[in-house]
Amino acid sequence: MDVRIETHPNPPLAGMSEIVVIVTGLHGKPIQDMTVSLRGNDAMPWVQAIQDGYMGAYRRAIDIGSGDNALIQVRLQQGMEQKTLLFPLKLSAG
């Protein structure tokens, strides 16, 4: 499984940004039967991303915090399996 994220805007700004999580499997085939949740740090609640079609893309706007850097947490759940991935981001000065 390959997981990558995109941010809108790119580079992301402090505060609210849209995060798109793209999940692909063998030979780049989209994985579409997942529950994907996001949060900006441990103190923030998890929010579920919305599946965008059947392309393996899941999107949600979240508060990514402030400062120069952010660490986006992405929780993937498929059936009973669950894993959390961390994606460090450098924030734009604005």
N, C-alpha and C positions, 0 to 999 in steps of 0.2 A: 504494500500500500504506500502510495506517495501522497503527502499532504503539503500543500503550499498555501500561502495567504497573499492577498492583494489588499491594498488600502486605497480608499478614495476619500480625500485627496492623497496623492503620492508625491512627495513624502507626507506622512500624516501630520496633522496639527494636534497640539494638546487639546483635550476635551473630546467632543464627539467626532468620530470618524466611522465610515462604513468599512467593515472588514468582510472580505469575500474569502471563504475557505474552499479550496478546490481539492477534491479527494479522487484519486484515480488508483486503479488496480493494475493487474497484469496487462501488459501491452498498452497502457494508457487508457484503458476502458473506465469510464466514469463509474464511481460507486454511489448509488442513489438510495440505498436503504439504511441510512444512518440517521441518528439524532446528533446534531452538532450544537454545542453550547459554547458561549464565549464569556470572558470577563477580563477586565483590565488589571486586576490584582486580587490578592487573597481576601481583601475586605469587601469586595464588590460581589453582589449576587450573580449567579450564572444566569444568562439569558439565552434562550434557544434561537438559533439561526433559522432562517426560512429557506427551504429548498427552492432553488431557482431552476425550474424545469427539471429535466432528467439528465443534466450534464455533469453531475457530480459537484455542482457549485451550491454553496450555502452562504447566505449573506445576512448581515445584521449591523446596524449602527450601534456602537457602544462608546462609553466614556473610557478613553485610554489613559486618562490621567494627565499630569502636567510634568514639566521639567524637560530635560534634554532627551531622555530615553523612556521607553515603555516596555513592558513585558506582557504580551497578549497570551492568555491561557485559552487553549482550545481543547474542549472535551469531546471525544468521539465515542459514540455508543452504537454498537451493532449487535442486536440480540442481547445476550448476557455479558458480552465483552465490552470493556470500557477502558479508555486510555486518555491521558491528559498530555498534551504537547505544549511547549513553551516557545514563543516566537519573539525574540528581542527586536525592538524597532528604535530607530533614531528619529526623533521628532523634529519637524521643521521649526525654524525660529519664527516663522509666521511672517 
